[in-house]
Amino acid sequence: MSYRIRNWSEYNAGLKHRGSITFWIDEAALAEWIVPRLSGQRGASVFYSDIAIGTMATVKAVYGLAGRQCQGFLTSIFTLMGFEFPVPDHSTLSRRVGKLSIVLPVLPATGARHVVVDSTGVKVYGEGEWKTRQHGISKRRTWRKLHLGVDETTGEILAAVVTTNGVHDGEVLDDLLNQIEDDIEQVTTDGAYDHRHCYEEIAQRGAKPVISPRKDAVIWQHGNRKAPPHPRDENLRRIRKHGRKKWKRIASYHRRSLAETTMFRFKTIFGGSLRSRRFDNQTTELLIKCAALTSFAAPKVFV
């Protein structure tokens, strides 16, 4: 099906509006931009607050700037706005950004959430995809894994965990669920989470687990036991009876693709590589990008 654009004037105005830049800084943030100096304490005191460091790190991540470029960009913005505030040095940002505590701006839920969980790789250094396909992977190719818990209805990023590439997806499921304070109705994941502890962690939240069993899966708990049937065994029995395709449709398993859509949006906006080189800085960089992506989907979170 094809659609024809008839409101060309509004369409052109919308495309132009995408390139506009509006900066709005809360007065409370400006009041806390610099930390008051306290006399009588040993050691060097902190000059810039965490709000200042977090603001600079967010601008750096959203606009894809290097450290010195971000410093000059904020300086020019403050000059145009008529603010006489100092901007943190790029070395100060690199030294302190790894210690920031990032909170995802999630809107309150109106009911129980349907959470879809998945992970993606973000490259630190190494060859690009074309060279990898042509000549193979070298030993220097390294990436970080970003694990996300996404709301199936709103597309918000509810939880995020950053690990090295050697951590299995199922190992961080409990950490993701613990970040979600709202009630969870269903958790949908792929076959990488087909483990006993994943089902137990989902059951502790009172949620329904929808995890695709592996192709060589067998029954864990047969029907002659007195214990209630295991959810994984029930899914496996339905697959054997109706087929995997029909089971995915009945269990709303295809909604899991929304997590992949969120990761596609993440890499389209921010790219698929990291600028930071220390792991704590890389974690903060990815979490700041997740918070920014969530605010794009729900801009009222900062009002």
PEGI-V748849 format. One record per pair of residues at least 4 apart in sequence whose C-alpha atoms are under 7 Angstrom apart, sorted by the first residue. I is the first residue (numbers start at 0). J is the second residue. D is the distance in whole Angstrom. If there is no record, write none. Layout:
BEGIN
i->(I | I)
j->(J | J)
d->(D | D)
END
This chain:
BEGIN
i->(6 | 7 | 8 | 9 | 10 | 11 | 12 | 13 | 24 | 25 | 26 | 27 | 28 | 28 | 31 | 32 | 32 | 32 | 32 | 33 | 33 | 33 | 34 | 34 | 34 | 34 | 36 | 47 | 47 | 47 | 48 | 49 | 49 | 50 | 51 | 52 | 52 | 52 | 53 | 54 | 55 | 56 | 57 | 57 | 58 | 59 | 59 | 59 | 59 | 60 | 60 | 60 | 61 | 64 | 64 | 65 | 66 | 66 | 67 | 67 | 68 | 69 | 70 | 70 | 70 | 70 | 70 | 71 | 72 | 73 | 73 | 74 | 74 | 75 | 76 | 77 | 77 | 77 | 78 | 87 | 87 | 88 | 89 | 90 | 91 | 92 | 96 | 96 | 97 | 97 | 97 | 99 | 101 | 101 | 103 | 104 | 104 | 104 | 104 | 105 | 105 | 106 | 108 | 111 | 111 | 111 | 111 | 112 | 112 | 112 | 112 | 113 | 113 | 113 | 113 | 113 | 113 | 114 | 114 | 114 | 114 | 114 | 114 | 114 | 115 | 115 | 115 | 115 | 115 | 115 | 115 | 115 | 115 | 116 | 116 | 116 | 116 | 116 | 116 | 117 | 117 | 117 | 117 | 117 | 118 | 118 | 118 | 118 | 118 | 119 | 119 | 119 | 120 | 120 | 120 | 120 | 121 | 121 | 121 | 121 | 121 | 121 | 122 | 122 | 122 | 122 | 122 | 122 | 123 | 123 | 123 | 123 | 123 | 124 | 124 | 125 | 125 | 125 | 126 | 126 | 126 | 127 | 128 | 129 | 130 | 131 | 131 | 136 | 142 | 143 | 143 | 143 | 143 | 144 | 144 | 144 | 144 | 145 | 145 | 145 | 145 | 146 | 146 | 146 | 147 | 147 | 147 | 147 | 148 | 148 | 148 | 148 | 148 | 149 | 149 | 149 | 149 | 149 | 150 | 150 | 150 | 150 | 151 | 151 | 155 | 155 | 156 | 156 | 157 | 158 | 158 | 158 | 159 | 159 | 160 | 161 | 162 | 166 | 168 | 168 | 169 | 169 | 169 | 171 | 172 | 172 | 173 | 173 | 174 | 183 | 183 | 184 | 184 | 185 | 185 | 185 | 186 | 186 | 186 | 186 | 187 | 187 | 187 | 187 | 187 | 188 | 188 | 188 | 188 | 189 | 189 | 190 | 190 | 190 | 190 | 192 | 192 | 193 | 193 | 193 | 194 | 195 | 196 | 197 | 198 | 198 | 199 | 200 | 201 | 201 | 201 | 202 | 209 | 209 | 212 | 212 | 218 | 219 | 220 | 220 | 220 | 228 | 228 | 229 | 230 | 231 | 232 | 233 | 234 | 235 | 236 | 237 | 237 | 238 | 238 | 238 | 241 | 241 | 242 | 243 | 244 | 245 | 246 | 247 | 247 | 247 | 248 | 248 | 256 | 257 | 258 | 259 | 260 | 261 | 262 | 263 | 264 | 265 | 265 | 266 | 266 | 273 | 275 | 275 | 276 | 277 | 278 | 279 | 280 | 281 | 282 | 283 | 284 | 285 | 286 | 287 | 288 | 289 | 290 | 291 | 292 | 293 | 294 | 294)
j->(10 | 11 | 12 | 13 | 14 | 15 | 16 | 17 | 28 | 29 | 30 | 31 | 32 | 50 | 48 | 47 | 48 | 50 | 51 | 46 | 47 | 48 | 45 | 46 | 47 | 48 | 44 | 51 | 52 | 87 | 52 | 53 | 99 | 54 | 55 | 56 | 92 | 96 | 57 | 58 | 59 | 60 | 61 | 287 | 62 | 63 | 64 | 65 | 69 | 64 | 284 | 288 | 269 | 68 | 69 | 69 | 70 | 89 | 71 | 89 | 72 | 73 | 74 | 86 | 87 | 88 | 89 | 75 | 76 | 77 | 86 | 78 | 86 | 79 | 80 | 81 | 82 | 83 | 82 | 91 | 92 | 92 | 93 | 94 | 95 | 96 | 280 | 283 | 279 | 280 | 283 | 283 | 286 | 287 | 290 | 290 | 293 | 294 | 300 | 155 | 157 | 300 | 181 | 181 | 182 | 183 | 184 | 150 | 182 | 183 | 184 | 150 | 151 | 183 | 184 | 185 | 186 | 148 | 149 | 150 | 151 | 185 | 186 | 187 | 148 | 149 | 150 | 151 | 186 | 187 | 188 | 255 | 258 | 147 | 148 | 149 | 187 | 188 | 258 | 146 | 147 | 148 | 188 | 258 | 144 | 145 | 146 | 147 | 168 | 144 | 145 | 146 | 142 | 143 | 144 | 145 | 142 | 143 | 144 | 271 | 272 | 273 | 141 | 142 | 143 | 271 | 272 | 273 | 141 | 142 | 143 | 272 | 273 | 140 | 141 | 139 | 140 | 141 | 130 | 131 | 140 | 131 | 132 | 133 | 134 | 135 | 136 | 140 | 164 | 161 | 162 | 163 | 164 | 161 | 162 | 163 | 164 | 159 | 160 | 161 | 162 | 159 | 160 | 161 | 156 | 158 | 159 | 160 | 156 | 157 | 158 | 159 | 175 | 154 | 155 | 156 | 157 | 258 | 154 | 155 | 156 | 157 | 254 | 257 | 293 | 296 | 289 | 293 | 179 | 175 | 178 | 179 | 175 | 286 | 175 | 282 | 166 | 170 | 191 | 192 | 191 | 192 | 197 | 175 | 176 | 197 | 177 | 200 | 178 | 204 | 206 | 206 | 207 | 206 | 207 | 208 | 206 | 207 | 208 | 209 | 208 | 209 | 210 | 252 | 255 | 192 | 209 | 210 | 255 | 210 | 211 | 210 | 211 | 212 | 213 | 197 | 210 | 197 | 210 | 212 | 198 | 199 | 200 | 201 | 202 | 208 | 203 | 204 | 205 | 206 | 208 | 206 | 250 | 252 | 216 | 235 | 232 | 232 | 228 | 229 | 232 | 232 | 233 | 233 | 234 | 235 | 236 | 237 | 238 | 239 | 240 | 241 | 246 | 242 | 243 | 246 | 245 | 246 | 246 | 247 | 248 | 249 | 250 | 251 | 252 | 253 | 252 | 253 | 260 | 261 | 262 | 263 | 264 | 265 | 266 | 267 | 268 | 269 | 292 | 270 | 271 | 281 | 280 | 281 | 281 | 281 | 282 | 283 | 284 | 285 | 286 | 287 | 288 | 289 | 290 | 291 | 292 | 293 | 294 | 295 | 296 | 297 | 298 | 300)
d->(6 | 6 | 6 | 6 | 6 | 6 | 6 | 7 | 7 | 7 | 6 | 6 | 6 | 7 | 7 | 6 | 6 | 6 | 5 | 6 | 5 | 6 | 7 | 5 | 6 | 5 | 7 | 6 | 7 | 7 | 7 | 6 | 7 | 6 | 6 | 6 | 6 | 7 | 6 | 6 | 6 | 6 | 6 | 6 | 6 | 6 | 5 | 7 | 6 | 7 | 7 | 6 | 7 | 6 | 6 | 6 | 6 | 5 | 6 | 6 | 6 | 6 | 6 | 6 | 7 | 7 | 6 | 6 | 6 | 6 | 7 | 6 | 6 | 6 | 6 | 6 | 5 | 7 | 6 | 6 | 6 | 6 | 6 | 6 | 6 | 6 | 6 | 7 | 5 | 4 | 6 | 7 | 7 | 7 | 5 | 6 | 7 | 7 | 6 | 7 | 6 | 7 | 7 | 7 | 5 | 5 | 5 | 7 | 6 | 5 | 5 | 6 | 5 | 6 | 6 | 5 | 6 | 6 | 6 | 5 | 6 | 6 | 5 | 6 | 6 | 5 | 6 | 6 | 6 | 5 | 6 | 5 | 6 | 6 | 5 | 6 | 6 | 5 | 6 | 6 | 6 | 7 | 6 | 6 | 7 | 5 | 4 | 6 | 7 | 6 | 5 | 7 | 6 | 6 | 5 | 6 | 5 | 5 | 6 | 5 | 5 | 7 | 6 | 4 | 6 | 6 | 4 | 6 | 6 | 5 | 7 | 6 | 5 | 6 | 6 | 6 | 4 | 6 | 6 | 6 | 6 | 6 | 6 | 6 | 6 | 5 | 5 | 7 | 6 | 7 | 6 | 5 | 5 | 6 | 5 | 6 | 6 | 7 | 6 | 5 | 7 | 6 | 5 | 6 | 7 | 6 | 5 | 7 | 6 | 5 | 5 | 6 | 6 | 6 | 6 | 5 | 6 | 6 | 5 | 5 | 7 | 7 | 7 | 7 | 5 | 7 | 7 | 6 | 6 | 5 | 6 | 6 | 6 | 7 | 7 | 6 | 6 | 7 | 6 | 7 | 7 | 5 | 7 | 6 | 6 | 7 | 6 | 6 | 7 | 7 | 6 | 5 | 6 | 5 | 4 | 6 | 7 | 6 | 5 | 6 | 6 | 5 | 6 | 7 | 6 | 7 | 7 | 5 | 6 | 6 | 5 | 6 | 5 | 6 | 6 | 6 | 7 | 7 | 6 | 6 | 7 | 6 | 6 | 6 | 6 | 7 | 6 | 7 | 7 | 6 | 6 | 6 | 7 | 7 | 6 | 7 | 6 | 7 | 7 | 7 | 7 | 7 | 7 | 6 | 6 | 6 | 6 | 6 | 6 | 6 | 6 | 6 | 7 | 5 | 5 | 6 | 6 | 7 | 6 | 6 | 7 | 6 | 6 | 6 | 5 | 6 | 6 | 7 | 6 | 6 | 6 | 6 | 6 | 6 | 6 | 6 | 6 | 6 | 7 | 4 | 5 | 7 | 6 | 5 | 7 | 6 | 6 | 6 | 6 | 6 | 6 | 6 | 6 | 6 | 6 | 6 | 6 | 6 | 6 | 6 | 7 | 6 | 5 | 7)
END
